[in-house]
Amino acid sequence: MADPSTYRPAVGSIPESPGVYKFRDPHGRVVYVGKAKSLRQRLNSYFADVAGLHPRTRQMVTTASSVEWTVVGTEVEALQLEYNWIKEFDPRFNVRYRDDKSYPSLAVTLSEEYPRLQVMRGPKKKGVRYFGPYAHAWAIRETVDTLTRVFPARTCSNGVFKRAGQIGRPCLLGYIGKCAAPCVDRVSAQEHRKIVDDFCDFMAGRTDTMLRRLEQEMAAAAETMEYERAARLRDDIGALKRAMEKQAVVLGDGTDADVVAFAQDELEAAVQVFHVRGGRVRGQRGWIIDKVEELTTGQLVEQFLLQVYGGVDEQTGVGEAGEAVPREVLVPKLPEDADVYVELLEELRGGRVSLRVPQRGDKRSLMETVERNAKEAFARHRVKRSSDLTARSLALSELQEALELPDAPLRIECIDISHVQGTNVVASMVVFEDGLAKKSDYRRFSVTEGTDDTAAMAEVVRRRFARHLKDEQDRRDEQGVAAEEGRPRRFAYPPNLLVVDGGAPQVAAAARSLDELGIVDVAVCGLAKRMEEVWLPGESDPVILPRTSEALYLLQRVRDEAHRFAITYHRQKRSTGMLVSLLDDVPGLGEARRKALMKQFGSLKRLRAATVEELMAVPGIGRRTAEAVQAAVAEPSGTPEGGEPVETALAPQGPAQQGAPRPGSGDTAEVGRVAS
């Protein structure tokens, strides 16, 4: 741990102007970003007596090894720069508004020619309008099922939509009137978009206008004796009213507001926000956040406003966390510089924004409801946290003691090799920080040189840490930001412990690669599956951890996660390679047409299921070529003399088809980046 006094700026060198500052660790990685009205006053507080600092602040300043700052003109500029740096560097010690669960939203893909209604989770995307979030996915499907009677918009996937267009027949929803069937040109793209726009208007709270319009159309239809149309409109009005009844009316003045409340202790805080649109609660969302220092409720509100509404997209008006800035934000306590935040929110919204604490009436009652939800969420989290933190801390301390490490292995990387008898060799690298998987740092490798486990392991370790050394040199040259992403190369951040899947040979191969590169500060161990033995470099006997050990359980989870990640990449590579090899000998099928087929169908299974007409829909594929492709990929079978029919191999004969993936590998749906 570093002593903050060793990198404290010289007296009088820190300006008194507003600005933003960054703390960096010995590897050059940004660990904390903050803003200040007076940089000198704020930074000096970090270099006071270390014993008097908040525990997490003390951990931050002792982890860091340098501090730097940038002076700006106004506090609003400081807010914007702080947000951009937090987004760019993802500092470890900053408050992070990350969902404690994945909330589903009703998404409308407005960027597509024929917009689609669907359930969507995860990061928000440009060109997509979101409603919610909802507590349950079934609530979204129930809402969509009710409303598509009135607004028959498309809900099918791109594949189903394209297939219906190719065969000229809509799906079941098109036949029962719950989809306008744009796939078969029953409505034009403009007419379908009008349906989607009406749906969005209804979901956005303009319900009264929609109901009045339908009632007028119903009356007009009855007056002209179009009784069937009038009855259909009557049923549509009933469906809309049923959908509206499922959302409680909480405010009578058509309020457009977000209501925010907190529950906290000295380490963490629970945040709850109710999204009220048109006087109705349209969605609810929650976070559990870590507190890097002793934060007041007003300071938590500051971070909420900055991170949840920051980075609003100009086209959609939606922030980085997926929330549009409402007309009113109701909070339990105003931040110290409330006027500055109001100015920022108004700039993001492009209109007036009210930031206030409700004192009485319906809005105060709703705030109390949100506070109760925050307290209940925090109570549930504390019960879970007490067990999880204890187990993870025990696992890391046991691992440090068993492997005689100088520090607890806060960052663990594990490498696993997957192949079939030396062919299609791939590797995965998974990362655990503080005992938890950090999936954003996962990587996968296509091995080019090694044909067995030890050679492949040596190659992967060499490539991974050669990249680390290169980026370390880049940082020294002040070039540590990746040009293509505009952010630090987190891949280069070294682990405390490198775990390899295997025994003494694999460990020795990994250790040799580290020695060749001159890396001495990364510990290596291997976990052998047969007896779950832990092997160390140069040791003739393994370390045996007790079966009930939390350390062994952590190593097993790391190893199994590496298995999961490796086997999927291996199967993807085998499937693609098999498809290419089957198409190689098809007459009249060149490289461009092969790529077009692979892009269209994606897998051997889907290509086998395709009809000749579907194959002919691919540009450049005629009937004769389509029939040849169908024959090439057909599943052959043979009937040996005196025996039952048996399936024969689909891929070209050779060692790659005579084995199976190594045992112990599992499935995964994770997708990582291919490391060079």
JOVEN-V210492 format. One line per field, one symbol per residue. phi: phi as a letter, one per 40 degrees, with the letter a starting at -180 (. if undefined). psi: psi as a letter, one per 40 degrees, with the letter a starting at -180 (. if undefined). A space follows every 10 residues. Layout:
phi=???
psi=???
This chain:
phi=.ccdccbccc dgccccccab bbcbcdcgcc bababacbcc ccccccbcdd cccddccccc ccccbabaab cbcbcccccc ccdccccccf cccccbcbcc acccbcbbcc cccbdbcaca bgdcbcgbcb bhcbcbcccc cccccccccc bcccbccccc cccccccgbc cdccccgcac fccbgcbccc cccccccccc cccchccccc cccccccccc ccccgccccc cccccccccc ccccccbccb bcbgcbabbb abbabcbaab bbbbcbbggb ccaaaabbbc bcacbccccc cdccccccbc gcccccgbcc cgbccccabb bcacccbdcc cccccccccg acbbbabcba gcccccdccc cccccccccc cccccccccc cccccccccc cccfccbccc bbbbbbbbab fgbfcbabbb bbbfgbcbcc ccbbbbcbbc bbdccccccc cccccccccc cccccccfbc bcccbgaccc dcccccbbbb cibdcccccc cccccccgcb bbcbabbccd bfcbbbcgcc bccbcdcccc cccccccccc ccddcccccc cccccccccc cccdcccgbc cccccccccc bgaccccccc ccccccccdg bccccccccc ccccccabbc cgbccbcbcc cdciccbbbb ddcgcbcabc bbcccc
psi=iihdddehii heehieiiai ihhiideehh ehhiiidhdd ddddddfahd deiidddddd dddieiiiih hididddddd ddddddddef ideihhghhe ihhiihihge eidgiihihh iaiiiiehhi haiididddd dddddddedd ggiheiiddd ddddddefhi addddeeehe fedffdiidd dddddddddd dddeefdddd dddddddddd dddefgdddd dddddddddd dddddehhhd heffhgihhh iihiaediih hihhhhhfei heiiiiihii hdihhidddd ddddddddei fhhddeehid eehihidhhh idhiidgddd dddddddddf aihhhihhdi addddddddd dddddddddd dddddddddd dddddddddd ddefidihgd hhihhihhih feifhiiihi hhhfeihgde eiiiihhddh eidddddddd dddddddddd ddddddeffe hhdeefiige dehiidhhhi haaddddddd ddddddefhe ehihiihhdd efihiihehd iihhiidehd dddddddddd dddddddddd dddddddddd ddedehheha dddddddddd ddidddddei iddddeehhe hadddddddd ddeihiiigi heiihiiiid iiiiddeeai iiieiaiiei hiihi.
